[in-house]
Amino acid sequence: MYRLRTSGEFLGPVLDVPLRARVEFIVPAGTARTWPQLLGTVCVGPGVIRCPVSHVTWISGRGAVCGRRWIVPPAADVPVTDGDVLCEAVTAAIAHRARLWIDELRTLSAPVQGQHDGL
Protein backbone atom coordinates (compact mmCIF):
# COMPACT_ATOMS: atom_id res chain seq x y z
CA MET A 1 0.00 0.00 0.00
CA TYR A 2 2.86 2.34 0.81
CA ARG A 3 4.34 1.91 -2.67
CA LEU A 4 1.00 2.62 -4.33
CA ARG A 5 0.33 5.71 -2.23
CA THR A 6 3.81 7.18 -2.66
CA SER A 7 3.90 6.46 -6.40
CA GLY A 8 0.90 8.66 -7.01
CA GLU A 9 -1.12 5.71 -8.30
CA PHE A 10 -4.72 5.33 -7.24
CA LEU A 11 -5.46 3.04 -4.30
CA GLY A 12 -8.98 1.64 -4.24
CA PRO A 13 -10.72 -0.28 -1.46
CA VAL A 14 -8.49 -2.50 0.69
CA LEU A 15 -9.52 -5.04 3.34
CA ASP A 16 -7.64 -6.23 6.42
CA VAL A 17 -8.19 -9.88 7.43
CA PRO A 18 -6.58 -10.12 10.89
CA LEU A 19 -7.39 -13.80 11.52
CA ARG A 20 -5.45 -14.81 8.40
CA ALA A 21 -2.84 -12.00 8.59
CA ARG A 22 -3.77 -10.90 5.07
CA VAL A 23 -4.58 -7.78 3.14
CA GLU A 24 -7.06 -7.98 0.28
CA PHE A 25 -7.19 -5.45 -2.57
CA ILE A 26 -10.32 -5.06 -4.64
CA VAL A 27 -9.24 -5.19 -8.31
CA PRO A 28 -11.11 -5.22 -11.63
CA ALA A 29 -12.88 -8.38 -12.75
CA GLY A 30 -10.57 -10.51 -14.89
CA THR A 31 -7.35 -9.61 -13.03
CA ALA A 32 -6.94 -13.22 -11.85
CA ARG A 33 -6.52 -14.41 -15.46
CA THR A 34 -3.29 -12.44 -15.88
CA TRP A 35 -1.95 -12.37 -12.30
CA PRO A 36 1.53 -14.00 -12.16
CA GLN A 37 2.56 -16.44 -9.45
CA LEU A 38 4.08 -13.95 -7.01
CA LEU A 39 5.42 -15.12 -3.68
CA GLY A 40 2.84 -14.71 -0.94
CA THR A 41 0.02 -13.59 -3.22
CA VAL A 42 -3.19 -15.08 -4.54
CA CYS A 43 -5.56 -13.44 -6.97
CA VAL A 44 -8.95 -15.09 -6.92
CA GLY A 45 -11.38 -15.19 -9.78
CA PRO A 46 -15.13 -14.79 -9.90
CA GLY A 47 -17.06 -15.31 -6.73
CA VAL A 48 -18.56 -13.61 -3.74
CA ILE A 49 -16.60 -11.89 -1.02
CA ARG A 50 -18.19 -10.98 2.30
CA CYS A 51 -17.34 -7.39 3.11
CA PRO A 52 -18.14 -5.34 6.19
CA VAL A 53 -20.09 -2.09 6.07
CA SER A 54 -17.88 0.89 5.20
CA HIS A 55 -17.57 2.24 8.77
CA VAL A 56 -15.96 -1.00 10.05
CA THR A 57 -12.36 0.08 9.56
CA TRP A 58 -8.88 -0.71 10.77
CA ILE A 59 -8.67 2.76 12.34
CA SER A 60 -11.95 2.34 14.23
CA GLY A 61 -10.71 -0.98 15.61
CA ARG A 62 -14.11 -2.48 14.97
CA GLY A 63 -14.43 -5.98 13.63
CA ALA A 64 -17.07 -7.52 11.43
CA VAL A 65 -18.79 -10.87 11.57
CA CYS A 66 -17.14 -11.74 8.25
CA GLY A 67 -13.66 -11.30 9.84
CA ARG A 68 -12.66 -8.41 7.60
CA ARG A 69 -12.36 -4.67 8.14
CA TRP A 70 -11.55 -1.85 5.76
CA ILE A 71 -8.13 -0.25 5.59
CA VAL A 72 -9.34 1.88 2.68
CA PRO A 73 -13.15 1.84 2.72
CA PRO A 74 -15.13 1.91 -0.52
CA ALA A 75 -16.87 5.06 -1.71
CA ALA A 76 -19.38 5.60 -4.48
CA ASP A 77 -16.95 7.58 -6.63
CA VAL A 78 -13.86 5.46 -5.89
CA PRO A 79 -12.76 2.93 -8.50
CA VAL A 80 -10.88 -0.26 -7.65
CA THR A 81 -7.08 -0.56 -7.68
CA ASP A 82 -5.61 -1.21 -11.14
CA GLY A 83 -4.42 -4.84 -11.21
CA ASP A 84 -1.30 -4.11 -13.29
CA VAL A 85 -0.24 -1.26 -10.99
CA LEU A 86 -0.81 -3.48 -7.95
CA CYS A 87 1.24 -6.28 -9.54
CA GLU A 88 4.15 -3.87 -10.16
CA ALA A 89 3.99 -2.60 -6.56
CA VAL A 90 3.90 -6.14 -5.13
CA THR A 91 6.82 -7.22 -7.33
CA ALA A 92 8.86 -4.18 -6.22
CA ALA A 93 8.05 -4.90 -2.55
CA ILE A 94 9.10 -8.56 -2.90
CA ALA A 95 12.36 -7.51 -4.59
CA HIS A 96 13.04 -4.98 -1.83
CA ARG A 97 12.49 -7.58 0.91
CA ALA A 98 14.74 -10.03 -0.94
CA ARG A 99 17.52 -7.42 -1.10
CA LEU A 100 17.16 -6.78 2.65
CA TRP A 101 17.29 -10.52 3.33
CA ILE A 102 20.42 -10.97 1.19
CA ASP A 103 22.12 -8.01 2.90
CA GLU A 104 21.31 -9.53 6.29
CA LEU A 105 22.75 -12.89 5.23
CA ARG A 106 25.92 -11.17 4.04
CA THR A 107 26.23 -9.39 7.37
CA LEU A 108 25.70 -12.60 9.33
CA SER A 109 28.24 -14.52 7.24
CA ALA A 110 30.91 -11.79 7.27
CA PRO A 111 33.98 -12.69 9.35
CA VAL A 112 34.15 -11.06 12.75
CA GLN A 113 37.04 -8.62 13.10
CA GLY A 114 39.98 -10.38 14.70
CA GLN A 115 38.70 -13.84 13.75
CA HIS A 116 41.24 -15.98 11.92
CA ASP A 117 40.70 -19.13 9.92
CA GLY A 118 42.30 -22.28 11.26
CA LEU A 119 42.79 -21.04 14.81
N, CA, C and O atoms as CSV, one atom per row, in Angstrom:
chain,resi,resn,atom,element,x,y,z
A,1,MET,N,N,0.828,-1.182,0.000
A,1,MET,CA,C,0.000,0.000,0.000
A,1,MET,C,C,0.877,1.252,0.000
A,1,MET,O,O,0.566,2.239,-0.667
A,2,TYR,N,N,1.960,1.199,0.746
A,2,TYR,CA,C,2.862,2.344,0.808
A,2,TYR,C,C,3.383,2.688,-0.585
A,2,TYR,O,O,3.399,3.854,-0.979
A,3,ARG,N,N,3.806,1.667,-1.327
A,3,ARG,CA,C,4.341,1.912,-2.668
A,3,ARG,C,C,3.288,2.523,-3.590
A,3,ARG,O,O,3.602,3.407,-4.386
A,4,LEU,N,N,2.057,2.066,-3.490
A,4,LEU,CA,C,0.996,2.624,-4.332
A,4,LEU,C,C,0.721,4.076,-3.963
A,4,LEU,O,O,0.590,4.931,-4.838
A,5,ARG,N,N,0.635,4.350,-2.670
A,5,ARG,CA,C,0.332,5.714,-2.234
A,5,ARG,C,C,1.449,6.685,-2.580
A,5,ARG,O,O,1.179,7.806,-3.012
A,6,THR,N,N,2.699,6.273,-2.397
A,6,THR,CA,C,3.811,7.184,-2.660
A,6,THR,C,C,4.128,7.315,-4.148
A,6,THR,O,O,4.806,8.258,-4.555
A,7,SER,N,N,3.646,6.383,-4.954
A,7,SER,CA,C,3.900,6.460,-6.399
A,7,SER,C,C,2.921,7.388,-7.105
A,7,SER,O,O,3.098,7.719,-8.277
A,8,GLY,N,N,1.897,7.798,-6.387
A,8,GLY,CA,C,0.896,8.657,-7.007
A,8,GLY,C,C,-0.195,7.874,-7.715
A,8,GLY,O,O,-1.117,8.457,-8.286
A,9,GLU,N,N,-0.088,6.544,-7.676
A,9,GLU,CA,C,-1.116,5.706,-8.299
A,9,GLU,C,C,-2.347,5.657,-7.398
A,9,GLU,O,O,-2.256,5.869,-6.188
A,10,PHE,N,N,-3.478,5.379,-7.997
A,10,PHE,CA,C,-4.725,5.333,-7.244
A,10,PHE,C,C,-4.816,4.060,-6.412
A,10,PHE,O,O,-4.486,2.977,-6.895
A,11,LEU,N,N,-5.256,4.182,-5.181
A,11,LEU,CA,C,-5.462,3.041,-4.296
A,11,LEU,C,C,-6.940,2.932,-3.991
A,11,LEU,O,O,-7.511,3.797,-3.326
A,12,GLY,N,N,-7.560,1.864,-4.478
A,12,GLY,CA,C,-8.977,1.642,-4.243
A,12,GLY,C,C,-9.201,0.938,-2.913
A,12,GLY,O,O,-8.306,0.910,-2.069
A,13,PRO,N,N,-10.380,0.372,-2.720
A,13,PRO,CA,C,-10.716,-0.279,-1.457
A,13,PRO,C,C,-9.762,-1.428,-1.106
A,13,PRO,O,O,-9.375,-2.227,-1.959
A,14,VAL,N,N,-9.397,-1.480,0.185
A,14,VAL,CA,C,-8.486,-2.504,0.686
A,14,VAL,C,C,-9.047,-3.047,1.995
A,14,VAL,O,O,-9.487,-2.286,2.856
A,15,LEU,N,N,-9.025,-4.371,2.134
A,15,LEU,CA,C,-9.518,-5.037,3.338
A,15,LEU,C,C,-8.384,-5.626,4.166
A,15,LEU,O,O,-7.388,-6.105,3.623
A,16,ASP,N,N,-8.545,-5.587,5.476
A,16,ASP,CA,C,-7.636,-6.234,6.421
A,16,ASP,C,C,-8.345,-7.490,6.914
A,16,ASP,O,O,-9.521,-7.443,7.274
A,17,VAL,N,N,-7.628,-8.617,6.930
A,17,VAL,CA,C,-8.188,-9.879,7.429
A,17,VAL,C,C,-7.274,-10.356,8.559
A,17,VAL,O,O,-6.386,-11.177,8.332
A,18,PRO,N,N,-7.488,-9.841,9.782
A,18,PRO,CA,C,-6.578,-10.124,10.892
A,18,PRO,C,C,-6.414,-11.607,11.225
A,18,PRO,O,O,-5.310,-12.042,11.550
A,19,LEU,N,N,-7.474,-12.378,11.150
A,19,LEU,CA,C,-7.390,-13.798,11.518
A,19,LEU,C,C,-6.485,-14.593,10.583
A,19,LEU,O,O,-5.940,-15.624,10.975
A,20,ARG,N,N,-6.324,-14.123,9.361
A,20,ARG,CA,C,-5.448,-14.810,8.400
A,20,ARG,C,C,-4.179,-14.017,8.112
A,20,ARG,O,O,-3.366,-14.426,7.283
A,21,ALA,N,N,-4.000,-12.873,8.799
A,21,ALA,CA,C,-2.836,-11.999,8.587
A,21,ALA,C,C,-2.677,-11.660,7.104
A,21,ALA,O,O,-1.595,-11.798,6.533
A,22,ARG,N,N,-3.765,-11.218,6.501
A,22,ARG,CA,C,-3.767,-10.900,5.069
A,22,ARG,C,C,-4.364,-9.537,4.811
A,22,ARG,O,O,-5.118,-8.992,5.617
A,23,VAL,N,N,-4.002,-9.005,3.660
A,23,VAL,CA,C,-4.578,-7.777,3.144
A,23,VAL,C,C,-5.173,-8.129,1.787
A,23,VAL,O,O,-4.538,-8.813,0.984
A,24,GLU,N,N,-6.385,-7.665,1.535
A,24,GLU,CA,C,-7.060,-7.976,0.276
A,24,GLU,C,C,-7.384,-6.686,-0.475
A,24,GLU,O,O,-8.031,-5.788,0.062
A,25,PHE,N,N,-6.927,-6.610,-1.717
A,25,PHE,CA,C,-7.190,-5.454,-2.567
A,25,PHE,C,C,-8.344,-5.800,-3.490
A,25,PHE,O,O,-8.419,-6.914,-4.008
A,26,ILE,N,N,-9.227,-4.865,-3.692
A,26,ILE,CA,C,-10.316,-5.062,-4.640
A,26,ILE,C,C,-9.797,-4.572,-5.998
A,26,ILE,O,O,-9.425,-3.409,-6.150
A,27,VAL,N,N,-9.780,-5.477,-6.976
A,27,VAL,CA,C,-9.238,-5.187,-8.308
A,27,VAL,C,C,-10.318,-5.456,-9.357
A,27,VAL,O,O,-11.337,-6.073,-9.046
A,28,PRO,N,N,-10.109,-5.003,-10.587
A,28,PRO,CA,C,-11.110,-5.217,-11.631
A,28,PRO,C,C,-11.349,-6.711,-11.916
A,28,PRO,O,O,-10.455,-7.542,-11.760
A,29,ALA,N,N,-12.552,-7.014,-12.327
A,29,ALA,CA,C,-12.882,-8.382,-12.749
A,29,ALA,C,C,-11.930,-8.774,-13.878
A,29,ALA,O,O,-11.633,-7.960,-14.753
A,30,GLY,N,N,-11.459,-10.003,-13.858
A,30,GLY,CA,C,-10.567,-10.508,-14.889
A,30,GLY,C,C,-9.092,-10.425,-14.522
A,30,GLY,O,O,-8.256,-10.984,-15.232
A,31,THR,N,N,-8.752,-9.742,-13.435
A,31,THR,CA,C,-7.348,-9.606,-13.030
A,31,THR,C,C,-6.717,-10.967,-12.744
A,31,THR,O,O,-5.535,-11.165,-13.023
A,32,ALA,N,N,-7.480,-11.898,-12.197
A,32,ALA,CA,C,-6.938,-13.221,-11.846
A,32,ALA,C,C,-6.411,-13.972,-13.067
A,32,ALA,O,O,-5.492,-14.781,-12.941
A,33,ARG,N,N,-6.973,-13.717,-14.239
A,33,ARG,CA,C,-6.523,-14.412,-15.456
A,33,ARG,C,C,-5.077,-14.071,-15.809
A,33,ARG,O,O,-4.371,-14.900,-16.384
A,34,THR,N,N,-4.633,-12.867,-15.474
A,34,THR,CA,C,-3.292,-12.441,-15.880
A,34,THR,C,C,-2.328,-12.284,-14.701
A,34,THR,O,O,-1.169,-11.917,-14.899
A,35,TRP,N,N,-2.794,-12.557,-13.474
A,35,TRP,CA,C,-1.945,-12.371,-12.295
A,35,TRP,C,C,-0.845,-13.429,-12.273
A,35,TRP,O,O,-1.146,-14.621,-12.322
A,36,PRO,N,N,0.434,-13.018,-12.200
A,36,PRO,CA,C,1.526,-14.000,-12.155
A,36,PRO,C,C,1.618,-14.670,-10.792
A,36,PRO,O,O,1.022,-14.204,-9.821
A,37,GLN,N,N,2.359,-15.752,-10.723
A,37,GLN,CA,C,2.560,-16.439,-9.448
A,37,GLN,C,C,3.627,-15.675,-8.668
A,37,GLN,O,O,4.823,-15.928,-8.819
A,38,LEU,N,N,3.181,-14.746,-7.839
A,38,LEU,CA,C,4.082,-13.948,-7.013
A,38,LEU,C,C,4.085,-14.505,-5.601
A,38,LEU,O,O,3.036,-14.839,-5.050
A,39,LEU,N,N,5.257,-14.600,-5.027
A,39,LEU,CA,C,5.423,-15.121,-3.682
A,39,LEU,C,C,4.478,-14.437,-2.697
A,39,LEU,O,O,4.454,-13.211,-2.595
A,40,GLY,N,N,3.711,-15.231,-1.983
A,40,GLY,CA,C,2.835,-14.709,-0.940
A,40,GLY,C,C,1.566,-14.052,-1.426
A,40,GLY,O,O,0.879,-13.392,-0.647
A,41,THR,N,N,1.234,-14.216,-2.705
A,41,THR,CA,C,0.020,-13.593,-3.224
A,41,THR,C,C,-0.903,-14.620,-3.863
A,41,THR,O,O,-0.470,-15.668,-4.344
A,42,VAL,N,N,-2.169,-14.289,-3.852
A,42,VAL,CA,C,-3.185,-15.083,-4.540
A,42,VAL,C,C,-4.173,-14.087,-5.120
A,42,VAL,O,O,-4.595,-13.156,-4.434
A,43,CYS,N,N,-4.535,-14.271,-6.353
A,43,CYS,CA,C,-5.565,-13.437,-6.968
A,43,CYS,C,C,-6.710,-14.378,-7.335
A,43,CYS,O,O,-6.560,-15.261,-8.180
A,44,VAL,N,N,-7.832,-14.178,-6.699
A,44,VAL,CA,C,-8.953,-15.089,-6.919
A,44,VAL,C,C,-9.859,-14.583,-8.027
A,44,VAL,O,O,-9.963,-13.382,-8.275
A,45,GLY,N,N,-10.493,-15.505,-8.670
A,45,GLY,CA,C,-11.378,-15.187,-9.779
A,45,GLY,C,C,-12.787,-14.874,-9.324
A,45,GLY,O,O,-13.002,-14.420,-8.200
A,46,PRO,N,N,-13.744,-15.119,-10.200
A,46,PRO,CA,C,-15.132,-14.788,-9.905
A,46,PRO,C,C,-15.624,-15.461,-8.634
A,46,PRO,O,O,-15.230,-16.579,-8.304
A,47,GLY,N,N,-16.471,-14.770,-7.951
A,47,GLY,CA,C,-17.056,-15.308,-6.729
A,47,GLY,C,C,-17.644,-14.202,-5.888
A,47,GLY,O,O,-17.798,-13.064,-6.332
A,48,VAL,N,N,-17.966,-14.557,-4.680
A,48,VAL,CA,C,-18.564,-13.615,-3.744
A,48,VAL,C,C,-17.608,-13.418,-2.581
A,48,VAL,O,O,-17.046,-14.382,-2.062
A,49,ILE,N,N,-17.426,-12.187,-2.175
A,49,ILE,CA,C,-16.598,-11.885,-1.016
A,49,ILE,C,C,-17.480,-11.163,0.005
A,49,ILE,O,O,-18.197,-10.220,-0.329
A,50,ARG,N,N,-17.415,-11.615,1.223
A,50,ARG,CA,C,-18.191,-10.977,2.297
A,50,ARG,C,C,-17.405,-9.784,2.807
A,50,ARG,O,O,-16.284,-9.924,3.296
A,51,CYS,N,N,-17.999,-8.622,2.687
A,51,CYS,CA,C,-17.342,-7.387,3.107
A,51,CYS,C,C,-18.139,-6.720,4.222
A,51,CYS,O,O,-19.367,-6.800,4.250
A,52,PRO,N,N,-17.439,-6.063,5.137
A,52,PRO,CA,C,-18.142,-5.335,6.193
A,52,PRO,C,C,-18.741,-4.036,5.654
A,52,PRO,O,O,-18.437,-3.622,4.535
A,53,VAL,N,N,-19.585,-3.404,6.451
A,53,VAL,CA,C,-20.091,-2.087,6.069
A,53,VAL,C,C,-18.921,-1.111,6.110
A,53,VAL,O,O,-17.925,-1.375,6.782
A,54,SER,N,N,-19.023,-0.005,5.413
A,54,SER,CA,C,-17.880,0.886,5.205
A,54,SER,C,C,-17.326,1.532,6.474
A,54,SER,O,O,-16.171,1.958,6.474
A,55,HIS,N,N,-18.101,1.620,7.553
A,55,HIS,CA,C,-17.572,2.245,8.772
A,55,HIS,C,C,-16.811,1.264,9.674
A,55,HIS,O,O,-16.274,1.671,10.705
A,56,VAL,N,N,-16.758,-0.014,9.303
A,56,VAL,CA,C,-15.963,-0.996,10.050
A,56,VAL,C,C,-14.556,-0.954,9.451
A,56,VAL,O,O,-14.267,-1.601,8.444
A,57,THR,N,N,-13.691,-0.169,10.104
A,57,THR,CA,C,-12.362,0.082,9.559
A,57,THR,C,C,-11.267,-0.326,10.524
A,57,THR,O,O,-11.501,-0.551,11.712
A,58,TRP,N,N,-10.068,-0.414,9.978
A,58,TRP,CA,C,-8.877,-0.714,10.768
A,58,TRP,C,C,-8.670,0.376,11.811
A,58,TRP,O,O,-8.334,0.079,12.958
A,59,ILE,N,N,-8.865,1.629,11.427
A,59,ILE,CA,C,-8.671,2.758,12.337
A,59,ILE,C,C,-9.681,2.726,13.473
A,59,ILE,O,O,-9.333,3.022,14.616
A,60,SER,N,N,-10.923,2.374,13.178
A,60,SER,CA,C,-11.950,2.339,14.226
A,60,SER,C,C,-11.729,1.189,15.201
A,60,SER,O,O,-12.246,1.201,16.319
A,61,GLY,N,N,-10.948,0.183,14.764
A,61,GLY,CA,C,-10.707,-0.981,15.613
A,61,GLY,C,C,-11.891,-1.931,15.682
A,61,GLY,O,O,-11.846,-2.936,16.390
A,62,ARG,N,N,-12.929,-1.620,14.962
A,62,ARG,CA,C,-14.114,-2.478,14.969
A,62,ARG,C,C,-13.897,-3.676,14.059
A,62,ARG,O,O,-13.206,-3.590,13.044
A,63,GLY,N,N,-14.495,-4.782,14.440
A,63,GLY,CA,C,-14.433,-5.982,13.627
A,63,GLY,C,C,-15.784,-6.287,13.035
A,63,GLY,O,O,-16.798,-5.752,13.484
A,64,ALA,N,N,-15.811,-7.123,12.053
A,64,ALA,CA,C,-17.069,-7.519,11.427
A,64,ALA,C,C,-17.256,-9.015,11.581
A,64,ALA,O,O,-16.295,-9.755,11.792
A,65,VAL,N,N,-18.478,-9.446,11.478
A,65,VAL,CA,C,-18.793,-10.869,11.568
A,65,VAL,C,C,-18.045,-11.657,10.499
A,65,VAL,O,O,-17.677,-12.809,10.725
A,66,CYS,N,N,-17.819,-11.052,9.345
A,66,CYS,CA,C,-17.137,-11.739,8.247
A,66,CYS,C,C,-15.624,-11.838,8.469
A,66,CYS,O,O,-14.935,-12.481,7.676
A,67,GLY,N,N,-15.085,-11.211,9.541
A,67,GLY,CA,C,-13.660,-11.302,9.839
A,67,GLY,C,C,-12.792,-10.307,9.095
A,67,GLY,O,O,-11.566,-10.352,9.198
A,68,ARG,N,N,-13.408,-9.418,8.354
A,68,ARG,CA,C,-12.664,-8.412,7.602
A,68,ARG,C,C,-13.005,-7.020,8.128
A,68,ARG,O,O,-14.050,-6.808,8.743
A,69,ARG,N,N,-12.099,-6.079,7.872
A,69,ARG,CA,C,-12.360,-4.670,8.144
A,69,ARG,C,C,-11.622,-3.860,7.086
A,69,ARG,O,O,-10.623,-4.312,6.527
A,70,TRP,N,N,-12.118,-2.676,6.823
A,70,TRP,CA,C,-11.555,-1.854,5.761
A,70,TRP,C,C,-10.315,-1.102,6.225
A,70,TRP,O,O,-10.306,-0.507,7.303
A,71,ILE,N,N,-9.270,-1.135,5.405
A,71,ILE,CA,C,-8.125,-0.251,5.585
A,71,ILE,C,C,-8.415,1.008,4.769
A,71,ILE,O,O,-8.243,2.131,5.244
A,72,VAL,N,N,-8.855,0.794,3.541
A,72,VAL,CA,C,-9.342,1.877,2.680
A,72,VAL,C,C,-10.784,1.513,2.346
A,72,VAL,O,O,-11.023,0.626,1.527
A,73,PRO,N,N,-11.752,2.191,2.976
A,73,PRO,CA,C,-13.151,1.837,2.716
A,73,PRO,C,C,-13.603,2.249,1.320
A,73,PRO,O,O,-13.044,3.167,0.721
A,74,PRO,N,N,-14.613,1.566,0.815
A,74,PRO,CA,C,-15.132,1.914,-0.516
A,74,PRO,C,C,-15.942,3.206,-0.441
A,74,PRO,O,O,-16.465,3.577,0.610
A,75,ALA,N,N,-16.026,3.864,-1.565
A,75,ALA,CA,C,-16.866,5.058,-1.705
A,75,ALA,C,C,-17.515,4.991,-3.078
A,75,ALA,O,O,-17.003,4.337,-3.986
A,76,ALA,N,N,-18.622,5.659,-3.219
A,76,ALA,CA,C,-19.384,5.597,-4.476
A,76,ALA,C,C,-18.560,6.044,-5.675
A,76,ALA,O,O,-18.698,5.480,-6.761
A,77,ASP,N,N,-17.707,7.047,-5.497
A,77,ASP,CA,C,-16.952,7.582,-6.627
A,77,ASP,C,C,-15.518,7.045,-6.702
A,77,ASP,O,O,-14.692,7.579,-7.442
A,78,VAL,N,N,-15.228,5.997,-5.939
A,78,VAL,CA,C,-13.864,5.457,-5.889
A,78,VAL,C,C,-13.781,4.167,-6.701
A,78,VAL,O,O,-14.471,3.192,-6.402
A,79,PRO,N,N,-12.925,4.168,-7.738
A,79,PRO,CA,C,-12.760,2.926,-8.503
A,79,PRO,C,C,-11.868,1.936,-7.742
A,79,PRO,O,O,-11.306,2.277,-6.701
A,80,VAL,N,N,-11.746,0.752,-8.249
A,80,VAL,CA,C,-10.882,-0.265,-7.645
A,80,VAL,C,C,-9.433,-0.022,-8.055
A,80,VAL,O,O,-9.164,0.753,-8.973
A,81,THR,N,N,-8.501,-0.687,-7.372
A,81,THR,CA,C,-7.078,-0.565,-7.679
A,81,THR,C,C,-6.781,-1.260,-9.005
A,81,THR,O,O,-7.260,-2.369,-9.244
A,82,ASP,N,N,-6.005,-0.625,-9.855
A,82,ASP,CA,C,-5.610,-1.212,-11.139
A,82,ASP,C,C,-4.761,-2.448,-10.876
A,82,ASP,O,O,-3.768,-2.364,-10.153
A,83,GLY,N,N,-5.124,-3.584,-11.441
A,83,GLY,CA,C,-4.421,-4.845,-11.214
A,83,GLY,C,C,-2.969,-4.816,-11.662
A,83,GLY,O,O,-2.107,-5.367,-10.977
A,84,ASP,N,N,-2.677,-4.185,-12.796
A,84,ASP,CA,C,-1.301,-4.112,-13.291
A,84,ASP,C,C,-0.433,-3.255,-12.375
A,84,ASP,O,O,0.717,-3.601,-12.103
A,85,VAL,N,N,-0.978,-2.148,-11.903
A,85,VAL,CA,C,-0.244,-1.264,-10.994
A,85,VAL,C,C,0.017,-1.986,-9.679
A,85,VAL,O,O,1.107,-1.887,-9.117
A,86,LEU,N,N,-0.984,-2.712,-9.190
A,86,LEU,CA,C,-0.811,-3.482,-7.953
A,86,LEU,C,C,0.260,-4.557,-8.127
A,86,LEU,O,O,1.087,-4.757,-7.238
A,87,CYS,N,N,0.250,-5.240,-9.253
A,87,CYS,CA,C,1.244,-6.275,-9.542
A,87,CYS,C,C,2.659,-5.688,-9.528
A,87,CYS,O,O,3.574,-6.283,-8.958
A,88,GLU,N,N,2.836,-4.535,-10.148
A,88,GLU,CA,C,4.152,-3.873,-10.159
A,88,GLU,C,C,4.589,-3.501,-8.743
A,88,GLU,O,O,5.756,-3.673,-8.390
A,89,ALA,N,N,3.659,-2.993,-7.931
A,89,ALA,CA,C,3.991,-2.599,-6.560
A,89,ALA,C,C,4.353,-3.816,-5.711
A,89,ALA,O,O,5.291,-3.763,-4.916
A,90,VAL,N,N,3.614,-4.908,-5.878
A,90,VAL,CA,C,3.902,-6.136,-5.127
A,90,VAL,C,C,5.261,-6.704,-5.548
A,90,VAL,O,O,6.046,-7.122,-4.697
A,91,THR,N,N,5.538,-6.722,-6.835
A,91,THR,CA,C,6.819,-7.218,-7.328
A,91,THR,C,C,7.973,-6.387,-6.767
A,91,THR,O,O,8.988,-6.940,-6.344
A,92,ALA,N,N,7.820,-5.065,-6.762
A,92,ALA,CA,C,8.862,-4.184,-6.217
A,92,ALA,C,C,9.047,-4.433,-4.718
A,92,ALA,O,O,10.177,-4.436,-4.229
A,93,ALA,N,N,7.955,-4.639,-3.990
A,93,ALA,CA,C,8.047,-4.896,-2.546
A,93,ALA,C,C,8.744,-6.231,-2.274
A,93,ALA,O,O,9.550,-6.327,-1.348
A,94,ILE,N,N,8.445,-7.253,-3.065
A,94,ILE,CA,C,9.101,-8.560,-2.903
A,94,ILE,C,C,10.598,-8.425,-3.192
A,94,ILE,O,O,11.423,-8.973,-2.461
A,95,ALA,N,N,10.944,-7.705,-4.242
A,95,ALA,CA,C,12.360,-7.510,-4.590
A,95,ALA,C,C,13.088,-6.750,-3.482
A,95,ALA,O,O,14.228,-7.073,-3.150
A,96,HIS,N,N,12.436,-5.755,-2.920
A,96,HIS,CA,C,13.037,-4.979,-1.831
A,96,HIS,C,C,13.302,-5.864,-0.611
A,96,HIS,O,O,14.381,-5.811,-0.021
A,97,ARG,N,N,12.318,-6.670,-0.242
A,97,ARG,CA,C,12.488,-7.576,0.908
A,97,ARG,C,C,13.580,-8.597,0.642
A,97,ARG,O,O,14.326,-8.955,1.553
A,98,ALA,N,N,13.684,-9.070,-0.594
A,98,ALA,CA,C,14.737,-10.031,-0.938
A,98,ALA,C,C,16.106,-9.385,-0.794
A,98,ALA,O,O,17.033,-10.005,-0.273
A,99,ARG,N,N,16.244,-8.128,-1.257
A,99,ARG,CA,C,17.524,-7.422,-1.100
A,99,ARG,C,C,17.890,-7.254,0.371
A,99,ARG,O,O,19.051,-7.427,0.742
A,100,LEU,N,N,16.912,-6.919,1.213
A,100,LEU,CA,C,17.163,-6.781,2.650
A,100,LEU,C,C,17.613,-8.112,3.249
A,100,LEU,O,O,18.530,-8.155,4.069
A,101,TRP,N,N,16.965,-9.190,2.834
A,101,TRP,CA,C,17.294,-10.520,3.334
A,101,TRP,C,C,18.715,-10.907,2.928
A,101,TRP,O,O,19.473,-11.431,3.744
A,102,ILE,N,N,19.073,-10.654,1.681
A,102,ILE,CA,C,20.424,-10.968,1.187
A,102,ILE,C,C,21.468,-10.138,1.943
A,102,ILE,O,O,22.510,-10.661,2.336
A,103,ASP,N,N,21.190,-8.859,2.144
A,103,ASP,CA,C,22.119,-8.011,2.898
A,103,ASP,C,C,22.301,-8.530,4.322
A,103,ASP,O,O,23.412,-8.509,4.853
A,104,GLU,N,N,21.228,-8.989,4.936
A,104,GLU,CA,C,21.306,-9.533,6.290
A,104,GLU,C,C,22.141,-10.805,6.310
A,104,GLU,O,O,22.950,-11.002,7.217
A,105,LEU,N,N,21.951,-11.672,5.312
A,105,LEU,CA,C,22.751,-12.893,5.228
A,105,LEU,C,C,24.230,-12.570,5.059
A,105,LEU,O,O,25.086,-13.210,5.669
A,106,ARG,N,N,24.523,-11.577,4.231
A,106,ARG,CA,C,25.918,-11.173,4.044
A,106,ARG,C,C,26.519,-10.671,5.354
A,106,ARG,O,O,27.665,-10.987,5.674
A,107,THR,N,N,25.765,-9.908,6.094
A,107,THR,CA,C,26.234,-9.386,7.374
A,107,THR,C,C,26.484,-10.520,8.359
A,107,THR,O,O,27.488,-10.522,9.072
A,108,LEU,N,N,25.569,-11.484,8.396
A,108,LEU,CA,C,25.702,-12.605,9.327
A,108,LEU,C,C,26.867,-13.523,8.960
A,108,LEU,O,O,27.478,-14.137,9.834
A,109,SER,N,N,27.171,-13.613,7.667
A,109,SER,CA,C,28.240,-14.517,7.241
A,109,SER,C,C,29.595,-13.825,7.131
A,109,SER,O,O,30.599,-14.484,6.857
A,110,ALA,N,N,29.642,-12.510,7.338
A,110,ALA,CA,C,30.912,-11.793,7.274
A,110,ALA,C,C,31.789,-12.172,8.467
A,110,ALA,O,O,31.289,-12.317,9.582
A,111,PRO,N,N,33.097,-12.333,8.236
A,111,PRO,CA,C,33.979,-12.687,9.354
A,111,PRO,C,C,34.011,-11.583,10.408
A,111,PRO,O,O,33.987,-10.394,10.088
A,112,VAL,N,N,34.066,-11.996,11.646
A,112,VAL,CA,C,34.155,-11.062,12.749
A,112,VAL,C,C,35.577,-10.522,12.805
A,112,VAL,O,O,36.536,-11.272,12.624
A,113,GLN,N,N,35.715,-9.230,13.055
A,113,GLN,CA,C,37.040,-8.617,13.098
A,113,GLN,C,C,37.893,-9.320,14.167
A,113,GLN,O,O,37.456,-9.511,15.302
A,114,GLY,N,N,39.082,-9.688,13.787
A,114,GLY,CA,C,39.984,-10.377,14.702
A,114,GLY,C,C,39.869,-11.900,14.619
A,114,GLY,O,O,40.673,-12.619,15.212
A,115,GLN,N,N,38.879,-12.383,13.893
A,115,GLN,CA,C,38.698,-13.836,13.745
A,115,GLN,C,C,39.636,-14.328,12.648
A,115,GLN,O,O,39.748,-13.705,11.591
A,116,HIS,N,N,40.302,-15.435,12.902
A,116,HIS,CA,C,41.241,-15.985,11.921
A,116,HIS,C,C,40.840,-17.398,11.584
A,116,HIS,O,O,40.410,-18.153,12.456
A,117,ASP,N,N,40.974,-17.755,10.339
A,117,ASP,CA,C,40.697,-19.133,9.923
A,117,ASP,C,C,41.777,-20.067,10.457
A,117,ASP,O,O,42.957,-19.719,10.502
A,118,GLY,N,N,41.359,-21.226,10.848
A,118,GLY,CA,C,42.295,-22.276,11.260
A,118,GLY,C,C,42.813,-22.115,12.676
A,118,GLY,O,O,43.691,-22.876,13.083
A,119,LEU,N,N,42.323,-21.185,13.426
A,119,LEU,CA,C,42.790,-21.035,14.806
A,119,LEU,C,C,41.728,-21.406,15.794
A,119,LEU,O,O,41.957,-21.337,17.002
